[in-house]
Amino acid sequence: MRHIRTILFTLSFFAQATLAQSNLFIATTDFSTGSTALLPAGAEAAEVNLLGVHSDAVVRFQNDMIYVINRLGQDNIIVVDAADPSTPITQFSVGNGTNPQDIEVVADDRAYVTLYERSEVLVVDPRDGTELDRIDLSAFADADGLPEIADIARVGQRLYVSCQRLDRNGTWGPADDSFLAVIDIDSNALVDIDPERDGIQGIVLSSPNPNALIPVGQSIVVSTAAHFGDRLGGVEVIDAQSNRSLGIAVSEEDLGGDLNRIALVDDERGFAIISDENFANYVIPFNLQSGQVSPALQGLSGGYIPDLAVDGNRLIVADQGSFSDPSSAGLKIFDAADHSLLEGPISTGLPPVSIAVLSDAGPRPTAVAEAASALPMQSALGKAYPNPFNASVAIPFVLARKEAIQLVIYDALGQAVRTLMQGVWSAGAYQTLWDGRNDSGQHVGNGTYFVRLRADGTHKMTKVMLLK
């Protein structure tokens, strides 16, 4: 009965979300000047030129307030009441040359701001900008001395902060690994996720250069770009309970280009902004659970797409238009279920660059997280993806209860190749990776392999194929 109630609640939530619309607050720019616009719920036209902002600004919405983050060159934050988006409540500096990137408000009197040109996360009172603390992330810097702190996301009483670690002394590509640093909100201290190793350890991402973090229940979905053109990035899932990466669920190779940003409808459906080798931009639907991608959305200009957001079952895309057709710039609104173009382009004055959905239910699905917490009736081994694979394969499974399990890879002759997991695990949903190596760390050959999960006193089996 508990499962049925959860399912009914989820269906009801999404039915309401599909019908309802939220106000949209948009930062706009032509890269020399900046402004803002408001698209009220149900309106066909936006209110434009509401508030002058920096030409490099992004907008966030939390706790009924809009935060305009004026980045490098202005280095300040404007706080606006969502009920009166044309009148700032306050504006405060975060330090000259700091280049703020993101903000997470955890209480009326406490917020965390990431500073790209520093090795610190700034803690402020968002009501007036009073500095409360600074959290040192220099432990995550690469050789140039900076960790390139970008996005921030909250799960429970912890903050997850992306450290891109780009090589400023070279090509500005990833120096090596990128991390998520973990901060305890109660103590404002870094959390060492691996105390057995020297120094403060963060979560190592499967691919470097993260550009978006989205919390979903007890997970964080990360989009990574790696190096331009290498197709090694993708959409990655982090388990915030164990503080470990579950690997790349959807690769740049599958998406067909460099991954610039993502938005999620729920814990399965998402959309990715992709740029191809000619710098043309597309929006590609994907499924986190299956790893499958769908054809690109139709009706976009092919020009620069800096942002996208989800409002219920609407996908809002910020399309800056193309050189050949600048009139195509504006907001494009799609049905997130069937991918059809519903409206647009809706003019925002200057071209849109950042979107804030003025609803706390916007891009952070809570009903899905509750549904996911409902335990399955029996343990099960999911479909591995991608399959066939040539680098790594993700293997999902669920456990109905706390029990001893064993997850093992076998070759076609029935010989054990790699033990991926063994021990007592709590009930819940999991995902692990196999990188095509055996227990000795050596790469195995091409061919068919079998994944066997021992749980519930029975064996579950699925097949994967390695093709190099």
C-alpha positions as CSV (number, residue, x, y, z in Angstrom):
1,M,0.0,0.0,0.0
2,R,2.9,2.4,0.8
3,H,4.2,1.9,-2.8
4,I,0.8,2.5,-4.3
5,R,0.3,5.7,-2.2
6,T,3.8,6.9,-3.4
7,I,3.0,6.2,-7.0
8,L,-0.3,8.0,-6.8
9,F,1.3,11.0,-5.2
10,T,4.0,11.1,-7.8
11,L,1.5,10.9,-10.7
12,S,-0.7,13.5,-9.0
13,F,2.4,15.8,-8.5
14,F,3.4,15.5,-12.2
15,A,-0.1,16.0,-13.4
16,Q,-0.4,19.2,-11.5
17,A,3.1,20.3,-12.6
18,T,2.2,19.7,-16.2
19,L,-0.8,22.0,-16.0
20,A,0.8,24.7,-13.8
21,Q,3.2,27.3,-15.1
22,S,5.6,29.4,-13.2
23,N,6.9,32.8,-13.8
24,L,10.3,32.9,-15.6
25,F,13.0,35.4,-14.8
26,I,15.7,35.8,-17.5
27,A,19.1,37.4,-17.6
28,T,19.7,38.8,-21.1
29,T,22.8,40.1,-22.9
30,D,24.4,41.1,-26.2
31,F,27.8,40.6,-24.5
32,S,28.3,44.3,-24.2
33,T,25.3,45.2,-22.1
34,G,23.0,43.2,-19.9
35,S,19.4,43.4,-18.7
36,T,16.6,41.2,-17.3
37,A,13.1,40.1,-18.4
38,L,10.1,38.4,-16.9
39,L,7.8,36.0,-18.6
40,P,4.7,35.7,-16.4
41,A,2.9,32.3,-16.2
42,G,0.5,32.0,-19.1
43,A,1.7,35.2,-20.8
44,E,2.5,35.3,-24.5
45,A,5.0,38.1,-24.3
46,A,7.8,38.9,-21.8
47,E,8.2,42.1,-19.8
48,V,11.7,43.3,-20.9
49,N,14.4,45.6,-19.7
50,L,13.3,45.3,-16.1
51,L,16.7,45.7,-14.4
52,G,20.1,46.6,-15.8
53,V,22.7,43.9,-15.0
54,H,26.2,43.0,-16.0
55,S,26.8,41.7,-19.5
56,D,28.0,38.4,-17.9
57,A,25.3,37.5,-15.4
58,V,23.4,34.4,-14.3
59,V,20.2,34.2,-12.2
60,R,19.1,31.9,-9.5
61,F,15.9,31.5,-7.5
62,Q,15.7,30.3,-3.9
63,N,13.4,30.9,-1.0
64,D,11.2,33.5,-2.9
65,M,14.2,35.6,-3.8
66,I,16.0,36.1,-7.1
67,Y,19.8,36.3,-7.1
68,V,21.5,38.0,-10.0
69,I,25.2,37.0,-10.0
70,N,27.2,39.6,-11.8
71,R,30.4,37.8,-12.7
72,L,33.9,38.8,-13.7
73,G,34.2,42.6,-14.1
74,Q,31.5,43.5,-11.6
75,D,31.8,40.8,-8.9
76,N,28.6,41.4,-7.0
77,I,25.2,39.9,-6.3
78,I,21.8,41.7,-6.6
79,V,19.0,40.4,-4.5
80,V,15.5,40.8,-5.9
81,D,12.1,39.9,-4.4
82,A,10.3,37.7,-6.9
83,A,7.1,39.6,-6.2
84,D,8.7,42.8,-7.5
85,P,11.4,41.7,-10.0
86,S,12.2,45.2,-11.2
87,T,13.3,46.6,-7.8
88,P,16.5,45.3,-6.1
89,I,16.3,44.8,-2.3
90,T,20.1,45.0,-1.9
91,Q,23.3,44.6,-3.9
92,F,26.6,43.6,-2.3
93,S,30.2,43.0,-3.5
94,V,31.9,39.7,-3.1
95,G,35.4,41.2,-3.7
96,N,37.0,42.7,-6.8
97,G,38.2,40.2,-9.3
98,T,36.7,37.2,-7.5
99,N,34.3,36.2,-10.4
100,P,31.4,34.7,-8.5
101,Q,29.7,31.7,-10.2
102,D,26.9,30.3,-8.1
103,I,25.0,30.7,-4.8
104,E,23.3,28.3,-2.4
105,V,21.1,29.9,0.3
106,V,20.7,27.6,3.2
107,A,18.9,30.0,5.6
108,D,17.6,33.6,5.5
109,D,20.9,34.7,7.0
110,R,23.4,32.4,5.4
111,A,24.4,31.7,1.8
112,Y,27.5,30.2,0.1
113,V,29.0,31.8,-3.0
114,T,31.6,30.1,-5.2
115,L,34.5,32.3,-6.3
116,Y,36.2,31.3,-9.6
117,E,39.2,33.5,-9.2
118,R,39.9,32.4,-5.6
119,S,40.4,29.1,-3.7
120,E,37.6,29.9,-1.4
121,V,33.8,29.5,-0.9
122,L,32.5,32.8,0.6
123,V,29.8,32.5,3.3
124,V,27.6,35.6,3.5
125,D,24.4,37.0,5.0
126,P,22.4,37.3,1.8
127,R,20.3,40.1,3.3
128,D,23.1,42.6,3.2
129,G,26.3,40.8,2.0
130,T,28.0,40.7,5.4
131,E,30.9,38.2,5.3
132,L,30.4,35.4,7.8
133,D,33.2,33.0,6.9
134,R,35.5,31.7,4.1
135,I,36.1,28.0,3.4
136,D,39.5,27.2,2.0
137,L,39.5,24.8,-1.0
138,S,43.2,25.3,-2.0
139,A,43.7,21.6,-1.3
140,F,41.9,21.0,-4.6
141,A,44.0,23.4,-6.7
142,D,46.1,22.2,-9.6
143,A,49.6,23.5,-10.4
144,D,48.4,27.0,-11.3
145,G,47.2,27.5,-7.7
146,L,43.4,27.7,-8.3
147,P,40.8,24.9,-8.3
148,E,38.3,26.9,-10.5
149,I,35.3,26.6,-8.2
150,A,32.1,26.8,-10.2
151,D,28.7,25.2,-9.3
152,I,27.3,24.3,-5.9
153,A,24.5,22.0,-4.9
154,R,22.9,21.0,-1.6
155,V,21.9,17.5,-0.4
156,G,20.8,17.4,3.2
157,Q,23.3,19.2,5.5
158,R,26.1,19.0,2.9
159,L,27.2,21.2,0.0
160,Y,28.8,19.8,-3.1
161,V,31.1,22.2,-4.9
162,S,32.6,21.5,-8.4
163,C,36.3,22.1,-8.8
164,Q,37.1,22.1,-12.5
165,R,40.9,22.3,-12.1
166,L,41.7,23.9,-15.5
167,D,45.2,24.5,-16.7
168,R,45.6,28.3,-16.9
169,N,49.3,27.9,-17.8
170,G,48.4,25.9,-20.9
171,T,45.2,25.6,-23.0
172,W,42.7,26.1,-20.2
173,G,41.7,22.5,-20.6
174,P,41.4,20.1,-17.6
175,A,44.8,19.8,-15.8
176,D,43.9,16.2,-14.7
177,D,41.0,15.1,-12.5
178,S,38.1,17.2,-11.4
179,F,36.5,17.0,-8.0
180,L,33.4,17.7,-6.0
181,A,34.5,19.1,-2.7
182,V,32.1,18.4,0.2
183,I,31.3,21.0,2.9
184,D,29.4,20.3,6.1
185,I,26.9,23.1,6.6
186,D,26.8,22.8,10.4
187,S,30.5,23.3,10.8
188,N,31.5,25.1,7.6
189,A,34.3,22.6,7.3
190,L,35.4,20.4,4.4
191,V,34.4,16.7,4.7
192,D,37.2,14.3,4.1
193,I,35.5,11.4,2.2
194,D,38.5,9.1,2.4
195,P,40.3,9.6,5.8
196,E,42.7,6.7,5.1
197,R,44.5,8.9,2.4
198,D,46.6,11.9,3.2
199,G,45.0,15.3,3.0
200,I,41.4,16.3,2.4
201,Q,39.8,14.1,-0.2
202,G,36.9,15.0,-2.4
203,I,34.8,13.0,-4.9
204,V,36.8,12.2,-8.1
205,L,34.6,12.6,-11.1
206,S,34.8,10.0,-13.9
207,S,35.4,12.8,-16.4
208,P,36.8,16.3,-15.9
209,N,35.5,19.8,-16.4
210,P,32.0,19.8,-14.7
211,N,29.6,22.5,-15.8
212,A,26.3,21.8,-14.0
213,L,25.2,20.1,-10.8
214,I,21.6,19.0,-10.2
215,P,20.6,17.4,-6.9
216,V,17.9,14.7,-7.2
217,G,16.9,13.0,-3.9
218,Q,20.1,11.5,-2.5
219,S,22.0,11.8,-5.8
220,I,23.7,14.6,-7.7
221,V,23.6,14.6,-11.5
222,V,26.7,16.2,-13.0
223,S,27.4,17.2,-16.6
224,T,31.1,17.2,-17.7
225,A,32.7,18.4,-20.8
226,A,36.3,17.1,-20.6
227,H,38.4,18.6,-23.4
228,F,36.8,20.2,-26.4
229,G,36.2,17.6,-29.2
230,D,37.4,14.5,-27.3
231,R,33.9,13.2,-26.5
232,L,35.1,11.9,-23.1
233,G,32.6,13.8,-21.0
234,G,29.0,13.0,-20.2
235,V,26.2,12.9,-17.7
236,E,27.5,11.4,-14.4
237,V,25.7,10.3,-11.3
238,I,27.0,10.8,-7.7
239,D,25.7,8.9,-4.8
240,A,25.5,11.5,-2.0
241,Q,25.1,8.8,0.7
242,S,28.3,7.0,0.0
243,N,30.0,10.0,-1.6
244,R,31.1,8.1,-4.7
245,S,30.6,8.4,-8.4
246,L,28.4,5.8,-10.0
247,G,30.0,6.6,-13.4
248,I,28.8,8.2,-16.6
249,A,25.2,7.3,-17.4
250,V,25.1,9.1,-20.8
251,S,28.3,9.8,-22.7
252,E,29.2,12.7,-25.0
253,E,29.8,10.1,-27.6
254,D,26.2,9.0,-27.4
255,L,25.0,12.6,-27.2
256,G,27.0,13.5,-30.3
257,G,29.0,16.5,-29.2
258,D,30.5,18.5,-26.4
259,L,28.2,18.7,-23.4
260,N,27.6,22.3,-22.2
261,R,24.7,22.0,-19.7
262,I,21.8,19.8,-18.7
263,A,18.3,20.1,-17.2
264,L,16.2,17.3,-15.7
265,V,12.5,16.7,-15.8
266,D,12.7,13.9,-13.2
267,D,15.2,11.2,-12.2
268,E,15.0,9.6,-15.7
269,R,14.3,12.2,-18.3
270,G,16.7,15.0,-19.1
271,F,17.9,17.4,-21.8
272,A,21.5,18.3,-22.8
273,I,22.9,21.3,-24.7
274,I,25.4,19.9,-27.2
275,S,27.8,21.7,-29.5
276,D,29.2,19.9,-32.5
277,E,32.6,20.3,-34.2
278,N,31.3,23.3,-36.1
279,F,30.1,25.0,-32.8
280,A,26.4,24.5,-33.8
281,N,24.3,24.0,-30.7
282,Y,21.5,21.4,-30.2
283,V,19.3,20.2,-27.4
284,I,19.3,16.4,-27.1
285,P,16.8,14.4,-24.9
286,F,18.3,11.6,-22.8
287,N,17.3,8.9,-20.3
288,L,19.4,8.5,-17.3
289,Q,18.2,5.0,-16.5
290,S,18.7,3.5,-19.9
291,G,21.4,5.7,-21.3
292,Q,19.4,6.2,-24.5
293,V,19.3,9.5,-26.4
294,S,16.6,10.8,-28.7
295,P,16.8,13.0,-31.8
296,A,17.6,16.7,-31.3
297,L,14.7,19.1,-30.7
298,Q,13.4,20.8,-33.8
299,G,12.8,24.5,-34.0
300,L,16.1,25.8,-32.6
301,S,18.4,28.2,-34.5
302,G,21.6,26.1,-34.3
303,G,23.3,29.2,-32.8
304,Y,24.5,29.6,-29.2
305,I,22.3,28.1,-26.5
306,P,23.6,29.1,-23.1
307,D,20.9,27.7,-20.8
308,L,17.8,25.7,-20.4
309,A,15.4,25.0,-17.6
310,V,12.4,22.8,-16.7
311,D,9.1,24.0,-15.4
312,G,6.7,21.1,-14.7
313,N,6.4,19.4,-18.1
314,R,7.7,22.5,-20.0
315,L,11.3,22.8,-21.2
316,I,12.4,26.4,-21.7
317,V,15.4,26.9,-23.9
318,A,17.5,30.2,-24.1
319,D,18.2,30.5,-27.8
320,Q,20.6,33.4,-28.8
321,G,19.8,33.0,-32.4
322,S,22.2,32.6,-35.3
323,F,24.3,35.0,-37.4
324,S,22.1,34.2,-40.4
325,D,18.8,34.6,-38.5
326,P,19.2,36.9,-35.4
327,S,15.4,37.2,-35.3
328,S,15.3,33.5,-34.1
329,A,16.7,34.6,-30.7
330,G,14.4,34.3,-27.7
331,L,12.8,31.7,-25.4
332,K,11.7,28.5,-27.0
333,I,9.2,26.4,-25.0
334,F,8.9,22.7,-25.6
335,D,6.7,19.9,-24.3
336,A,9.1,17.9,-22.2
337,A,7.1,14.7,-22.9
338,D,6.7,14.7,-26.7
339,H,9.5,17.3,-27.5
340,S,7.2,19.4,-29.6
341,L,7.7,23.2,-29.9
342,L,4.9,24.9,-28.0
343,E,5.9,28.5,-28.2
344,G,8.6,30.7,-29.4
345,P,10.7,32.5,-30.1
346,I,9.5,34.8,-27.3
347,S,11.5,38.0,-27.3
348,T,13.3,38.9,-24.1
349,G,14.7,42.2,-25.4
350,L,18.3,41.3,-25.5
351,P,19.0,37.6,-26.2
352,P,18.4,35.3,-23.2
353,V,21.5,33.9,-21.4
354,S,20.2,32.5,-18.0
355,I,16.8,31.3,-16.8
356,A,15.4,31.1,-13.3
357,V,12.1,29.3,-12.8
358,L,10.4,31.1,-10.0
359,S,9.2,28.0,-8.3
360,D,11.0,25.8,-5.7
361,A,9.7,22.8,-7.4
362,G,11.4,23.7,-10.7
363,P,14.6,21.9,-11.5
364,R,14.9,19.9,-8.3
365,P,12.2,17.1,-8.4
366,T,11.2,16.2,-4.9
367,A,8.3,13.9,-5.7
368,V,10.6,11.7,-7.8
369,A,13.0,11.4,-4.9
370,E,10.2,10.3,-2.7
371,A,9.1,7.7,-5.2
372,A,12.6,6.4,-5.5
373,S,12.7,5.9,-1.7
374,A,10.0,3.2,-2.0
375,L,11.7,-0.1,-1.7
376,P,11.3,-2.7,-4.4
377,M,9.4,-5.9,-3.5
378,Q,12.5,-8.0,-4.6
379,S,16.1,-7.4,-5.6
380,A,16.8,-7.0,-9.3
381,L,19.6,-6.5,-11.7
382,G,19.0,-3.8,-14.3
383,K,20.0,-3.4,-17.9
384,A,23.7,-2.4,-18.3
385,Y,24.5,0.6,-20.5
386,P,26.0,1.4,-22.9
387,N,25.9,-2.1,-24.3
388,P,28.1,-2.9,-26.3
389,F,30.8,-0.8,-24.6
390,N,34.4,0.0,-25.2
391,A,35.6,1.9,-22.1
392,S,33.2,1.2,-19.2
393,V,29.7,-0.2,-18.7
394,A,27.3,1.0,-16.0
395,I,25.5,-1.8,-14.1
396,P,22.4,-0.8,-12.1
397,F,20.7,-3.0,-9.5
398,V,18.2,-2.6,-6.6
399,L,18.1,-4.4,-3.2
400,A,14.8,-5.1,-1.4
401,R,16.5,-5.4,2.0
402,K,19.8,-5.2,3.7
403,E,21.7,-8.3,2.9
404,A,25.0,-9.9,1.8
405,I,25.4,-9.6,-2.0
406,Q,28.0,-10.5,-4.6
407,L,28.3,-8.9,-8.1
408,V,30.7,-10.7,-10.4
409,I,31.7,-10.6,-14.0
410,Y,32.2,-14.0,-15.8
411,D,33.5,-14.8,-19.2
412,A,31.8,-17.0,-21.8
413,L,33.5,-20.1,-20.3
414,G,32.0,-19.4,-16.9
415,Q,35.2,-18.3,-15.3
416,A,35.1,-15.4,-12.8
417,V,36.9,-12.4,-14.3
418,R,36.2,-9.5,-11.8
419,T,34.4,-9.2,-8.5
420,L,32.8,-5.7,-8.6
421,M,31.0,-5.7,-5.2
422,Q,30.9,-8.0,-2.3
423,G,29.6,-7.5,1.3
424,V,26.5,-6.4,3.2
425,W,24.6,-3.5,1.5
426,S,21.5,-1.7,2.6
427,A,18.2,-1.7,0.7
428,G,18.1,0.8,-2.1
429,A,19.1,1.5,-5.7
430,Y,22.8,1.2,-6.8
431,Q,24.9,1.5,-9.9
432,T,28.5,0.4,-10.4
433,L,31.0,0.5,-13.3
434,W,33.1,-2.2,-14.9
435,D,36.1,-0.8,-16.8
436,G,36.9,-4.0,-18.8
437,R,39.6,-5.1,-16.4
438,N,40.1,-8.3,-14.5
439,D,40.9,-8.6,-10.8
440,S,44.6,-8.2,-11.6
441,G,43.9,-4.8,-13.2
442,Q,44.6,-6.1,-16.8
443,H,42.4,-5.3,-19.7
444,V,40.4,-8.4,-20.9
445,G,39.7,-9.2,-24.6
446,N,36.7,-8.4,-26.7
447,G,33.7,-10.7,-26.4
448,T,30.6,-11.5,-24.4
449,Y,30.6,-11.4,-20.6
450,F,28.0,-12.1,-18.0
451,V,27.1,-10.0,-14.9
452,R,25.8,-12.1,-12.0
453,L,24.2,-10.6,-8.9
454,R,23.7,-12.9,-6.0
455,A,20.9,-11.5,-3.7
456,D,17.6,-12.7,-2.2
457,G,19.1,-16.2,-2.1
458,T,19.0,-16.3,-5.9
459,H,21.1,-15.3,-8.9
460,K,20.3,-12.6,-11.4
461,M,22.2,-12.5,-14.7
462,T,22.6,-10.1,-17.6
463,K,24.9,-10.0,-20.6
464,V,27.3,-7.3,-21.8
465,M,29.6,-7.1,-24.8
466,L,33.0,-5.5,-24.9
467,L,34.1,-4.1,-28.2
468,K,37.4,-2.1,-28.4
